[in-house]
Amino acid sequence: MSGKTVFGGLARCFRHQQTDAEKKLWYFLRNRQCGGYKFRRQVEIDRFIVDFVCFDAKLIVEVDGGQHLEQQHQDDIRSRDLKSRGFRVLRFWNHEVLNDTAAVLEAIRQLLMTPSSPALLPEGEGRGSSHKE
């Protein structure tokens, strides 16, 4: 997770080129505003750069645009890999973050309050009516 890799420079670049949805969500996650948990944005974890991560809760939040419709298989592989490292992964579409921010934040808060051990989580954890795991 050091910033000394090629990905570290890319992550820094991504922090300066956030989408509108990422900017909006970061506004509510930064400075421990979400349940007192510290989130970081555009962080390198192994070979991936994740949108937002709370290391204390082992929670990754990804905000996906329309291009992810065509790369769901890669996203599934990525999520499985991150889960194998003990992280929980929540995915939201850009339009959900922009148009239903309160519901997105509530889903994040609920997961922050649940145990982080994957053995304790039911299959499909993190799935709600509109967001995707």
FIKOL-390871 format. One record per atom (N, C-alpha, C): x, y, z; residue number from 1; atom name; residue in three letters. Coordinates in Angstrom, 1 decimal, always signed. Example, Ala and Ser with C-alpha at 12.3 -4.5 7.8 and 13.67 -1.06 7.14 Angstrom:
% FIKOL-390871
SITE      px      py      pz    n  atom  res
SITE   +13.2    -5.7    +7.8    1     N  Ala
SITE   +12.3    -4.5    +7.8    1    CA  Ala
SITE   +13.2    -3.3    +7.8    1     C  Ala
SITE   +12.8    -2.2    +7.1    2     N  Ser
SITE   +13.7    -1.1    +7.1    2    CA  Ser
SITE   +12.9    +0.0    +7.9    2     C  Ser
//
This chain:
% FIKOL-390871
SITE      px      py      pz    n  atom  res
SITE    +0.8    -1.2    +0.0    1     N  Met
SITE    +0.0    +0.0    +0.0    1    CA  Met
SITE    +0.9    +1.3    +0.0    1     C  Met
SITE    +2.1    +1.1    -0.3    2     N  Ser
SITE    +2.9    +2.3    -0.4    2    CA  Ser
SITE    +2.7    +3.1    -1.6    2     C  Ser
SITE    +2.9    +4.4    -1.5    3     N  Gly
SITE    +2.7    +5.3    -2.6    3    CA  Gly
SITE    +3.9    +5.3    -3.6    3     C  Gly
SITE    +4.9    +4.4    -3.4    4     N  Lys
SITE    +6.1    +4.3    -4.2    4    CA  Lys
SITE    +6.0    +3.5    -5.4    4     C  Lys
SITE    +4.8    +2.9    -5.7    5     N  Thr
SITE    +4.7    +2.1    -6.9    5    CA  Thr
SITE    +4.0    +2.9    -8.0    5     C  Thr
SITE    +4.0    +2.3    -9.2    6     N  Val
SITE    +3.3    +3.0   -10.3    6    CA  Val
SITE    +1.9    +3.3    -9.9    6     C  Val
SITE    +1.2    +2.4    -9.2    7     N  Phe
SITE    -0.2    +2.6    -8.8    7    CA  Phe
SITE    -0.3    +3.8    -7.9    7     C  Phe
SITE    +0.7    +4.0    -7.0    8     N  Gly
SITE    +0.7    +5.1    -6.1    8    CA  Gly
SITE    +0.5    +6.5    -6.8    8     C  Gly
SITE    +1.3    +6.6    -7.9    9     N  Gly
SITE    +1.2    +7.8    -8.7    9    CA  Gly
SITE    -0.2    +7.9    -9.4    9     C  Gly
SITE    -0.7    +6.8    -9.8   10     N  Leu
SITE    -2.0    +6.7   -10.5   10    CA  Leu
SITE    -3.1    +7.1    -9.5   10     C  Leu
SITE    -3.0    +6.6    -8.3   11     N  Ala
SITE    -4.0    +6.9    -7.2   11    CA  Ala
SITE    -4.0    +8.4    -7.0   11     C  Ala
SITE    -2.8    +9.0    -6.9   12     N  Arg
SITE    -2.7   +10.4    -6.7   12    CA  Arg
SITE    -3.4   +11.2    -7.8   12     C  Arg
SITE    -3.2   +10.7    -9.0   13     N  Cys
SITE    -3.9   +11.3   -10.2   13    CA  Cys
SITE    -5.4   +11.2   -10.1   13     C  Cys
SITE    -5.9   +10.0    -9.7   14     N  Phe
SITE    -7.3    +9.8    -9.6   14    CA  Phe
SITE    -7.9   +10.7    -8.5   14     C  Phe
SITE    -7.2   +11.0    -7.4   15     N  Arg
SITE    -7.7   +11.8    -6.4   15    CA  Arg
SITE    -8.0   +13.2    -7.0   15     C  Arg
SITE    -7.2   +13.6    -8.0   16     N  His
SITE    -7.4   +15.0    -8.6   16    CA  His
SITE    -8.4   +15.0    -9.7   16     C  His
SITE    -8.9   +13.8   -10.1   17     N  Gln
SITE    -9.8   +13.6   -11.3   17    CA  Gln
SITE   -11.0   +12.9   -10.9   17     C  Gln
SITE   -11.6   +13.1    -9.7   18     N  Gln
SITE   -12.8   +12.4    -9.3   18    CA  Gln
SITE   -14.0   +12.7   -10.1   18     C  Gln
SITE   -14.9   +11.8   -10.2   19     N  Thr
SITE   -16.2   +12.0   -10.9   19    CA  Thr
SITE   -17.0   +12.8    -9.9   19     C  Thr
SITE   -18.1   +13.4   -10.4   20     N  Asp
SITE   -19.0   +14.2    -9.6   20    CA  Asp
SITE   -19.6   +13.3    -8.5   20     C  Asp
SITE   -19.9   +12.0    -8.8   21     N  Ala
SITE   -20.4   +11.1    -7.8   21    CA  Ala
SITE   -19.4   +10.9    -6.7   21     C  Ala
SITE   -18.1   +10.7    -7.1   22     N  Glu
SITE   -17.1   +10.4    -6.1   22    CA  Glu
SITE   -16.9   +11.7    -5.2   22     C  Glu
SITE   -16.9   +12.8    -5.8   23     N  Lys
SITE   -16.7   +14.1    -5.1   23    CA  Lys
SITE   -17.9   +14.2    -4.0   23     C  Lys
SITE   -19.1   +13.9    -4.5   24     N  Lys
SITE   -20.2   +14.1    -3.6   24    CA  Lys
SITE   -20.1   +13.1    -2.4   24     C  Lys
SITE   -19.8   +11.9    -2.7   25     N  Leu
SITE   -19.7   +10.9    -1.6   25    CA  Leu
SITE   -18.5   +11.2    -0.7   25     C  Leu
SITE   -17.4   +11.7    -1.2   26     N  Trp
SITE   -16.2   +12.0    -0.4   26    CA  Trp
SITE   -16.6   +13.2    +0.6   26     C  Trp
SITE   -17.4   +14.1    +0.1   27     N  Tyr
SITE   -17.9   +15.2    +1.0   27    CA  Tyr
SITE   -18.5   +14.7    +2.3   27     C  Tyr
SITE   -19.2   +13.5    +2.2   28     N  Phe
SITE   -19.8   +13.0    +3.4   28    CA  Phe
SITE   -19.0   +11.9    +4.1   28     C  Phe
SITE   -18.0   +11.4    +3.5   29     N  Leu
SITE   -17.1   +10.4    +4.1   29    CA  Leu
SITE   -15.9   +11.0    +4.8   29     C  Leu
SITE   -15.4   +12.1    +4.3   30     N  Arg
SITE   -14.2   +12.7    +4.8   30    CA  Arg
SITE   -14.3   +13.2    +6.2   30     C  Arg
SITE   -13.2   +13.4    +6.9   31     N  Asn
SITE   -13.2   +13.9    +8.2   31    CA  Asn
SITE   -14.0   +13.2    +9.3   31     C  Asn
SITE   -14.1   +11.9    +9.1   32     N  Arg
SITE   -14.8   +11.0   +10.1   32    CA  Arg
SITE   -16.3   +11.4   +10.2   32     C  Arg
SITE   -16.9   +11.9    +9.2   33     N  Gln
SITE   -18.3   +12.3    +9.2   33    CA  Gln
SITE   -19.3   +11.1    +9.2   33     C  Gln
SITE   -18.8   +10.0    +8.8   34     N  Cys
SITE   -19.7    +8.8    +8.7   34    CA  Cys
SITE   -19.5    +7.9    +9.9   34     C  Cys
SITE   -20.2    +8.1   +10.9   35     N  Gly
SITE   -20.1    +7.2   +12.1   35    CA  Gly
SITE   -18.8    +7.3   +12.8   35     C  Gly
SITE   -18.0    +8.4   +12.6   36     N  Gly
SITE   -16.8    +8.5   +13.2   36    CA  Gly
SITE   -15.6    +7.7   +12.6   36     C  Gly
SITE   -15.9    +7.0   +11.5   37     N  Tyr
SITE   -14.9    +6.2   +10.8   37    CA  Tyr
SITE   -14.1    +7.0    +9.9   37     C  Tyr
SITE   -12.8    +6.7    +9.8   38     N  Lys
SITE   -11.9    +7.3    +8.9   38    CA  Lys
SITE   -11.9    +6.6    +7.5   38     C  Lys
SITE   -12.2    +7.3    +6.5   39     N  Phe
SITE   -12.1    +6.8    +5.1   39    CA  Phe
SITE   -11.0    +7.5    +4.4   39     C  Phe
SITE   -10.4    +6.8    +3.5   40     N  Arg
SITE    -9.4    +7.3    +2.6   40    CA  Arg
SITE    -9.9    +7.1    +1.2   40     C  Arg
SITE    -9.5    +8.0    +0.3   41     N  Arg
SITE   -10.0    +7.9    -1.1   41    CA  Arg
SITE    -8.8    +7.5    -2.1   41     C  Arg
SITE    -9.2    +6.8    -3.1   42     N  Gln
SITE    -8.2    +6.4    -4.2   42    CA  Gln
SITE    -7.0    +5.8    -3.6   42     C  Gln
SITE    -7.2    +4.6    -2.9   43     N  Val
SITE    -6.1    +4.0    -2.2   43    CA  Val
SITE    -5.7    +2.7    -2.9   43     C  Val
SITE    -4.4    +2.5    -3.0   44     N  Glu
SITE    -3.8    +1.3    -3.6   44    CA  Glu
SITE    -3.9    +0.1    -2.6   44     C  Glu
SITE    -4.5    -1.0    -3.0   45     N  Ile
SITE    -4.6    -2.2    -2.2   45    CA  Ile
SITE    -4.1    -3.3    -3.1   45     C  Ile
SITE    -2.9    -3.8    -2.9   46     N  Asp
SITE    -2.3    -4.8    -3.8   46    CA  Asp
SITE    -2.3    -4.2    -5.2   46     C  Asp
SITE    -2.9    -4.8    -6.2   47     N  Arg
SITE    -2.8    -4.4    -7.6   47    CA  Arg
SITE    -4.1    -3.5    -8.0   47     C  Arg
SITE    -4.9    -3.2    -7.0   48     N  Phe
SITE    -6.1    -2.4    -7.3   48    CA  Phe
SITE    -6.0    -1.0    -6.6   48     C  Phe
SITE    -6.7    -0.1    -7.2   49     N  Ile
SITE    -6.9    +1.2    -6.6   49    CA  Ile
SITE    -8.4    +1.3    -6.3   49     C  Ile
SITE    -8.8    +1.4    -5.0   50     N  Val
SITE   -10.2    +1.4    -4.6   50    CA  Val
SITE   -10.6    +2.9    -4.4   50     C  Val
SITE   -11.9    +3.1    -4.7   51     N  Asp
SITE   -12.4    +4.5    -4.6   51    CA  Asp
SITE   -12.3    +5.0    -3.1   51     C  Asp
SITE   -12.9    +4.2    -2.2   52     N  Phe
SITE   -12.9    +4.7    -0.8   52    CA  Phe
SITE   -12.6    +3.4    +0.1   52     C  Phe
SITE   -11.9    +3.6    +1.2   53     N  Val
SITE   -11.6    +2.5    +2.1   53    CA  Val
SITE   -11.6    +3.0    +3.5   53     C  Val
SITE   -12.2    +2.2    +4.4   54     N  Cys
SITE   -12.1    +2.4    +5.8   54    CA  Cys
SITE   -11.4    +1.2    +6.3   54     C  Cys
SITE   -10.1    +1.3    +6.7   55     N  Phe
SITE    -9.3    +0.2    +7.1   55    CA  Phe
SITE    -9.8    -0.4    +8.4   55     C  Phe
SITE   -10.2    +0.5    +9.4   56     N  Asp
SITE   -10.7    +0.0   +10.7   56    CA  Asp
SITE   -11.9    -0.9   +10.5   56     C  Asp
SITE   -12.8    -0.7    +9.6   57     N  Ala
SITE   -13.9    -1.5    +9.4   57    CA  Ala
SITE   -13.8    -2.5    +8.3   57     C  Ala
SITE   -12.6    -2.5    +7.6   58     N  Lys
SITE   -12.3    -3.3    +6.5   58    CA  Lys
SITE   -13.4    -3.2    +5.4   58     C  Lys
SITE   -13.8    -2.0    +5.1   59     N  Leu
SITE   -14.9    -1.7    +4.2   59    CA  Leu
SITE   -14.4    -0.9    +3.0   59     C  Leu
SITE   -14.7    -1.4    +1.8   60     N  Ile
SITE   -14.3    -0.7    +0.6   60    CA  Ile
SITE   -15.6    -0.2    -0.1   60     C  Ile
SITE   -15.7    +1.0    -0.5   61     N  Val
SITE   -16.9    +1.5    -1.2   61    CA  Val
SITE   -16.4    +1.9    -2.6   61     C  Val
SITE   -17.0    +1.4    -3.6   62     N  Glu
SITE   -16.7    +1.7    -5.0   62    CA  Glu
SITE   -17.9    +2.4    -5.6   62     C  Glu
SITE   -17.6    +3.4    -6.5   63     N  Val
SITE   -18.7    +4.2    -7.2   63    CA  Val
SITE   -18.4    +3.9    -8.6   63     C  Val
SITE   -19.4    +3.3    -9.3   64     N  Asp
SITE   -19.2    +2.8   -10.7   64    CA  Asp
SITE   -20.1    +3.6   -11.6   64     C  Asp
SITE   -19.5    +4.0   -12.8   65     N  Gly
SITE   -20.2    +4.6   -13.9   65    CA  Gly
SITE   -20.7    +3.5   -14.9   65     C  Gly
SITE   -21.2    +4.0   -15.9   66     N  Gly
SITE   -21.8    +3.1   -16.9   66    CA  Gly
SITE   -20.9    +2.1   -17.6   66     C  Gly
SITE   -19.6    +2.4   -17.6   67     N  Gln
SITE   -18.6    +1.5   -18.2   67    CA  Gln
SITE   -18.5    +0.2   -17.5   67     C  Gln
SITE   -19.0    +0.2   -16.2   68     N  His
SITE   -18.9    -1.0   -15.4   68    CA  His
SITE   -19.9    -2.0   -15.8   68     C  His
SITE   -20.9    -1.6   -16.6   69     N  Leu
SITE   -21.9    -2.6   -17.1   69    CA  Leu
SITE   -21.2    -3.6   -18.0   69     C  Leu
SITE   -20.2    -3.1   -18.7   70     N  Glu
SITE   -19.5    -4.0   -19.7   70    CA  Glu
SITE   -18.3    -4.7   -19.0   70     C  Glu
SITE   -18.0    -4.4   -17.8   71     N  Gln
SITE   -16.8    -5.0   -17.1   71    CA  Gln
SITE   -17.2    -5.7   -15.8   71     C  Gln
SITE   -18.4    -6.1   -15.7   72     N  Gln
SITE   -18.9    -6.8   -14.5   72    CA  Gln
SITE   -18.1    -8.0   -14.1   72     C  Gln
SITE   -17.6    -8.7   -15.1   73     N  His
SITE   -16.8    -9.9   -14.8   73    CA  His
SITE   -15.5    -9.5   -14.1   73     C  His
SITE   -14.9    -8.5   -14.6   74     N  Gln
SITE   -13.6    -8.0   -14.0   74    CA  Gln
SITE   -13.9    -7.4   -12.6   74     C  Gln
SITE   -15.0    -6.7   -12.5   75     N  Asp
SITE   -15.4    -6.2   -11.1   75    CA  Asp
SITE   -15.7    -7.3   -10.1   75     C  Asp
SITE   -16.3    -8.4   -10.6   76     N  Asp
SITE   -16.5    -9.6    -9.7   76    CA  Asp
SITE   -15.2   -10.2    -9.3   76     C  Asp
SITE   -14.3   -10.3   -10.2   77     N  Ile
SITE   -12.9   -10.9    -9.8   77    CA  Ile
SITE   -12.2   -10.0    -8.8   77     C  Ile
SITE   -12.3    -8.7    -9.1   78     N  Arg
SITE   -11.7    -7.7    -8.2   78    CA  Arg
SITE   -12.3    -7.8    -6.8   78     C  Arg
SITE   -13.6    -7.8    -6.8   79     N  Ser
SITE   -14.3    -7.9    -5.5   79    CA  Ser
SITE   -14.0    -9.2    -4.7   79     C  Ser
SITE   -13.9   -10.3    -5.4   80     N  Arg
SITE   -13.6   -11.5    -4.8   80    CA  Arg
SITE   -12.2   -11.5    -4.2   80     C  Arg
SITE   -11.2   -10.9    -4.9   81     N  Asp
SITE    -9.9   -10.8    -4.5   81    CA  Asp
SITE    -9.8    -9.9    -3.2   81     C  Asp
SITE   -10.5    -8.8    -3.3   82     N  Leu
SITE   -10.5    -7.9    -2.1   82    CA  Leu
SITE   -11.1    -8.6    -0.9   82     C  Leu
SITE   -12.2    -9.3    -1.1   83     N  Lys
SITE   -12.9   -10.0    +0.0   83    CA  Lys
SITE   -12.0   -11.1    +0.5   83     C  Lys
SITE   -11.2   -11.7    -0.3   84     N  Ser
SITE   -10.2   -12.8    +0.2   84    CA  Ser
SITE    -9.2   -12.1    +1.1   84     C  Ser
SITE    -9.0   -10.8    +1.0   85     N  Arg
SITE    -8.1   -10.1    +1.9   85    CA  Arg
SITE    -8.8    -9.6    +3.2   85     C  Arg
SITE   -10.1   -10.0    +3.3   86     N  Gly
SITE   -10.8    -9.6    +4.5   86    CA  Gly
SITE   -11.6    -8.4    +4.4   86     C  Gly
SITE   -11.7    -7.8    +3.2   87     N  Phe
SITE   -12.5    -6.5    +3.1   87    CA  Phe
SITE   -13.9    -6.9    +2.7   87     C  Phe
SITE   -14.8    -6.0    +3.0   88     N  Arg
SITE   -16.2    -6.1    +2.5   88    CA  Arg
SITE   -16.3    -5.0    +1.4   88     C  Arg
SITE   -17.0    -5.3    +0.4   89     N  Val
SITE   -17.0    -4.4    -0.8   89    CA  Val
SITE   -18.5    -4.0    -1.1   89     C  Val
SITE   -18.7    -2.7    -1.1   90     N  Leu
SITE   -20.0    -2.1    -1.5   90    CA  Leu
SITE   -19.8    -1.4    -2.8   90     C  Leu
SITE   -20.7    -1.6    -3.7   91     N  Arg
SITE   -20.7    -0.9    -5.0   91    CA  Arg
SITE   -22.0    -0.2    -5.2   91     C  Arg
SITE   -21.8    +1.1    -5.7   92     N  Phe
SITE   -23.0    +1.9    -6.0   92    CA  Phe
SITE   -22.8    +2.4    -7.4   92     C  Phe
SITE   -23.9    +2.7    -8.1   93     N  Trp
SITE   -23.8    +3.4    -9.4   93    CA  Trp
SITE   -23.7    +4.9    -9.1   93     C  Trp
SITE   -23.1    +5.6   -10.0   94     N  Asn
SITE   -23.0    +7.0   -10.0   94    CA  Asn
SITE   -24.3    +7.7    -9.7   94     C  Asn
SITE   -25.4    +7.3   -10.4   95     N  His
SITE   -26.7    +7.9   -10.3   95    CA  His
SITE   -27.3    +7.7    -8.9   95     C  His
SITE   -26.9    +6.6    -8.2   96     N  Glu
SITE   -27.4    +6.4    -6.9   96    CA  Glu
SITE   -26.8    +7.4    -5.9   96     C  Glu
SITE   -25.5    +7.6    -6.1   97     N  Val
SITE   -24.8    +8.5    -5.2   97    CA  Val
SITE   -25.3    +9.9    -5.4   97     C  Val
SITE   -25.5   +10.3    -6.7   98     N  Leu
SITE   -25.9   +11.6    -7.0   98    CA  Leu
SITE   -27.4   +11.9    -6.7   98     C  Leu
SITE   -28.3   +10.9    -6.9   99     N  Asn
SITE   -29.7   +11.1    -6.7   99    CA  Asn
SITE   -30.3   +10.6    -5.4   99     C  Asn
SITE   -29.6    +9.7    -4.7  100     N  Asp
SITE   -30.2    +9.1    -3.5  100    CA  Asp
SITE   -29.1    +9.0    -2.5  100     C  Asp
SITE   -28.4   +10.0    -2.2  101     N  Thr
SITE   -27.2   +10.1    -1.4  101    CA  Thr
SITE   -27.6    +9.6    +0.0  101     C  Thr
SITE   -28.7    +9.9    +0.6  102     N  Ala
SITE   -29.1    +9.5    +1.9  102    CA  Ala
SITE   -29.2    +8.0    +2.0  102     C  Ala
SITE   -29.7    +7.3    +1.0  103     N  Ala
SITE   -29.8    +5.9    +1.0  103    CA  Ala
SITE   -28.4    +5.2    +0.9  103     C  Ala
SITE   -27.6    +5.8    +0.1  104     N  Val
SITE   -26.2    +5.3    +0.0  104    CA  Val
SITE   -25.5    +5.4    +1.3  104     C  Val
SITE   -25.6    +6.6    +2.0  105     N  Leu
SITE   -24.9    +6.8    +3.2  105    CA  Leu
SITE   -25.5    +5.9    +4.3  105     C  Leu
SITE   -26.8    +5.6    +4.3  106     N  Glu
SITE   -27.4    +4.7    +5.3  106    CA  Glu
SITE   -26.9    +3.3    +5.1  106     C  Glu
SITE   -26.8    +2.9    +3.8  107     N  Ala
SITE   -26.2    +1.5    +3.6  107    CA  Ala
SITE   -24.8    +1.4    +4.1  107     C  Ala
SITE   -24.0    +2.4    +3.9  108     N  Ile
SITE   -22.6    +2.4    +4.4  108    CA  Ile
SITE   -22.6    +2.4    +5.9  108     C  Ile
SITE   -23.4    +3.2    +6.5  109     N  Arg
SITE   -23.5    +3.3    +8.0  109    CA  Arg
SITE   -23.9    +1.9    +8.6  109     C  Arg
SITE   -24.9    +1.3    +8.0  110     N  Gln
SITE   -25.4    +0.0    +8.4  110    CA  Gln
SITE   -24.2    -1.1    +8.4  110     C  Gln
SITE   -23.5    -1.0    +7.3  111     N  Leu
SITE   -22.4    -2.0    +7.2  111    CA  Leu
SITE   -21.3    -1.7    +8.2  111     C  Leu
SITE   -21.0    -0.4    +8.4  112     N  Leu
SITE   -20.0    +0.0    +9.4  112    CA  Leu
SITE   -20.4    -0.6   +10.8  112     C  Leu
SITE   -21.7    -0.7   +11.1  113     N  Met
SITE   -22.1    -1.1   +12.4  113    CA  Met
SITE   -22.2    -2.7   +12.5  113     C  Met
SITE   -21.9    -3.4   +11.5  114     N  Thr
SITE   -22.0    -4.9   +11.5  114    CA  Thr
SITE   -20.6    -5.4   +11.7  114     C  Thr
SITE   -20.4    -6.6   +12.2  115     N  Pro
SITE   -19.1    -7.2   +12.4  115    CA  Pro
SITE   -18.4    -7.3   +11.0  115     C  Pro
SITE   -17.1    -7.2   +11.0  116     N  Ser
SITE   -16.3    -7.2    +9.8  116    CA  Ser
SITE   -15.8    -8.6    +9.4  116     C  Ser
SITE   -16.1    -9.6   +10.3  117     N  Ser
SITE   -15.6   -10.9   +10.0  117    CA  Ser
SITE   -16.5   -11.5    +8.9  117     C  Ser
SITE   -15.9   -11.9    +7.7  118     N  Pro
SITE   -16.7   -12.5    +6.6  118    CA  Pro
SITE   -17.4   -13.7    +7.1  118     C  Pro
SITE   -16.9   -14.4    +8.0  119     N  Ala
SITE   -17.6   -15.7    +8.5  119    CA  Ala
SITE   -18.9   -15.3    +9.2  119     C  Ala
SITE   -19.1   -14.1    +9.6  120     N  Leu
SITE   -20.3   -13.7   +10.3  120    CA  Leu
SITE   -21.3   -13.1    +9.4  120     C  Leu
SITE   -20.9   -12.8    +8.2  121     N  Leu
SITE   -21.8   -12.2    +7.2  121    CA  Leu
SITE   -22.6   -13.1    +6.3  121     C  Leu
SITE   -23.9   -12.9    +6.2  122     N  Pro
SITE   -24.6   -13.8    +5.3  122    CA  Pro
SITE   -24.2   -13.6    +3.8  122     C  Pro
SITE   -24.4   -14.6    +3.0  123     N  Glu
SITE   -24.1   -14.5    +1.6  123    CA  Glu
SITE   -24.8   -13.3    +1.0  123     C  Glu
SITE   -24.2   -12.6    +0.1  124     N  Gly
SITE   -24.9   -11.4    -0.5  124    CA  Gly
SITE   -24.8   -10.2    +0.4  124     C  Gly
SITE   -24.1   -10.2    +1.5  125     N  Glu
SITE   -24.0    -9.0    +2.3  125    CA  Glu
SITE   -23.7    -7.8    +1.5  125     C  Glu
SITE   -24.3    -6.7    +1.9  126     N  Gly
SITE   -24.0    -5.5    +1.2  126    CA  Gly
SITE   -25.0    -5.2    +0.1  126     C  Gly
SITE   -25.9    -6.1    -0.2  127     N  Arg
SITE   -26.8    -5.9    -1.3  127    CA  Arg
SITE   -28.1    -5.3    -0.7  127     C  Arg
SITE   -28.5    -4.3    -1.4  128     N  Gly
SITE   -29.8    -3.7    -1.0  128    CA  Gly
SITE   -30.6    -3.7    -2.2  128     C  Gly
SITE   -31.7    -2.9    -2.2  129     N  Ser
SITE   -32.6    -2.9    -3.3  129    CA  Ser
SITE   -32.0    -2.3    -4.5  129     C  Ser
SITE   -31.1    -1.3    -4.3  130     N  Ser
SITE   -30.6    -0.6    -5.5  130    CA  Ser
SITE   -29.0    -0.7    -5.7  130     C  Ser
SITE   -28.3    -1.0    -4.6  131     N  His
SITE   -26.8    -1.0    -4.8  131    CA  His
SITE   -26.4    -2.4    -5.1  131     C  His
SITE   -25.2    -2.5    -5.5  132     N  Lys
SITE   -24.6    -3.8    -5.9  132    CA  Lys
SITE   -23.4    -4.1    -5.1  132     C  Lys
SITE   -23.2    -5.4    -4.8  133     N  Glu
SITE   -22.0    -5.8    -4.1  133    CA  Glu
SITE   -20.9    -6.1    -5.1  133     C  Glu
//
